[in-house]
């Protein structure tokens, strides 16, 4: 990421839950799985910027995005400190899941039919994650879905995978877009009334493109 773009990112309203290190990630995807995909910045460039450099980053993202609670985040950090090699492997698995999901939703954003291989790969990831879902008494009558309490280092991936499966089966999958910037490729759900949103965030990629086009028009 260029210094100029980096400084602009600092001004974006990040959202989600505050972590011990503040609001580190921009959550502009409109779906948990898309926010997870967007943890690789400047994907189309020769030097993409990795936002999940270590397990602490993964936990921070999960806490800010609401994939884990504060107590669960603290438990995972302790578990990672106790099992550093396994934590490193968990980061690699998370990145692998992220890239598979990017390939899948990038296809969807382009209006192309998903391959059976892509869907099968997601099914293989999804099966053990869904096995971790549990019913718990709800705040009102009835029950609600929750996740098993476990110090599993992959825990934050369970709701990400469920989010991906849900998005693929919802009508507004057709509103998934890829940022029009040639150096971004972040994904988002276009919830604008006329379905005209082109940028992951107008204050970042949108403004930068406006400046570029203005310079091209100058004599």
N, C-alpha and C positions, 0 to 999 in steps of 0.2 A: 504494500500500500504506500502510495506517495505520502510525503509529509503533509501536503495540502489536504489530501483526502483523509488522512489520519486525524488532522485537527478538526475537520468538519464532522467526523464521526463522534468526536467528543461532545458536540453540541446536540446530537440526536437524543431524544427522549428514549431511554433504553427500555423502561417498563419492567414488569415482573416484580419479584421479591428481592429486597436488598440482601446482599451477601456480606460477609465480613469485609470483603474488598470492594463493596459498593455495587453499582450497576455496570458491569463490565461488558455485557453483550447487548447488541441491538436486537430487539425482538419485533421484527417488522413482517414476519412471514404470514401471520394470521392462522397458523396451525403449528402445534408443537413439533411435528416432524419436519416442517419446513424451517423453523427456527434452528433445529438441530443441523440440518443440511447447510445452513448459512454460517456454520462455524469455520468454514474455509473461505477466506476473503480473497478477492482478485483471482478467482479460480481460472479464468481463461488466459491469464498472463504467464510469462515464463517463470515467475517467482510468486506463486500463490502464498498467501499469508495464513499460516496455521494458527488458529485461535485455541486449539486444544493441544497445547504443547506438553502437558503432563496430566496426571490424574487429578491434581488440585483444580486445574482448569475445567476438567470434565464435571467435577462436583459443583464448582461455582456456576457453570452453565445450568446444570440440572436444578440447583436451588433457585436461581433467578427465574428460570422458565417454569418453575412449579412442578417439575418432574419428581422431586423429592421434597420432604419437609426439612425444616432446620435440624430437627433431631436426627432424621435419617442421614442428612448430609454429614453431621458430626460423626455418626457411627461409621459411615463409609470412609471418612478421612482417617479415623483411627485404624480401621481394618487395612487401609492402604499402607499406613505407616508400619503396620505389623507384617505385611506381605508385599514388599516393594516390587518384587519381580512379577508377581501376579497382577499388581496394579498397572505396571507397564504394559503387560499383555492385554489388560482390559482396555487401555487407551487405544492400542492397535486394533482391537476388535471394534471399538466404537467408531474409529475412523473408517474401517472397512464397511460397517453398516451404513455410515453416512454416505460413502461414495456409491454404494448400491442404490440407496434411496435417491440420491441425486440423479443417477442415470434413469431411474424409473420415472421420477416426476419431471425431469427435463423432457423426456419423451412425451409425457402427458401434456406439458405446457406447449409443446410444438404441435399438438393435435394428432400425434402418431399413435397407432395401436400398440399396446404393450405386448412384448413378446412373452410367450409361455415360460421361457427360461427365467425372465425377470420375476414373474409372478411366483414361480416355483421357489426361487431363491428367498423371496419374502416369506412364503409359507413356511419354509424350513426354519427361518429365524423366528417367525411368529409363534409357532407351536409351543415351544418351551416357555415363551413369555406369557402367553395366555394361560398356561398351566399355573401361573403364579397369581392369577386373579382370585379374589375371594369375595363372598358376600358378607357385609357387616350391617348391623342395625343402622338405619338412617336417622337423620335428625328429626324426621317426622314419621308417619306411619310407613311401614315397609322397610326395605333394605336398600343398600347401595353397593356398587362395585368398588372394591379397593384392592390393594396389592398386599401379598403376604409380607410380613415383617421379616426381613432377612438381610444379613450383612453381605449379600452377594455383590461383588464388585461391578457386575453388569446391571445392577438394579435400575439405573436411570434409563437403560435402553428399553425396558419393558413398556412403559407408557409411550415412548417414541414409536415403537413398532406398532402398538395398538392405534396410535394416531394416524400412522401411515395407512394401515388397513382401513380405518374409518374413512379417511379422506378419499381413498380410491373407490369407495362404494357410495359416496355422496354425490348428489347432483351438481354441487358447486366445484367438483373436480375440473369442470370445464372453465372455471375461473382462475385456475392456477396459471401464473405467468412467470417468465424468466426476465429479470431486469434487462432493459434494452441497452444498458451500458456495455461497451465492448470489453470492459475490464472488470466486470462484476459477476454476472450470472447468478446472483441470489434469486431465490424463488419466493413467491408470495401469492396469496389469494387476493384477487382483484375484487373488492367489494364495492367499487364505485358504481353509481347508478347506471352510467352508460358504458361500463366495462372498458374504460379508456386508460386506466392506470398503466404506465409503462415502466416506472422506476420502483426499485425496492424502497427508496425514500427520496422524495423530491428535494429535501434539503441537502442531500449528498450527491447521488448520481444525476438526479434531474437538473440541479443547478449547474453542475459541472458541464453537462451536455449543452445547456443553454449558453454558457460562456463560450464553449467551443464553437457553436454555430454562429454566435455573434461575431467572433473573431474571423470566421470564414467569410462572413458577409462584408467585412470592412474592406474598403478599397486599398 
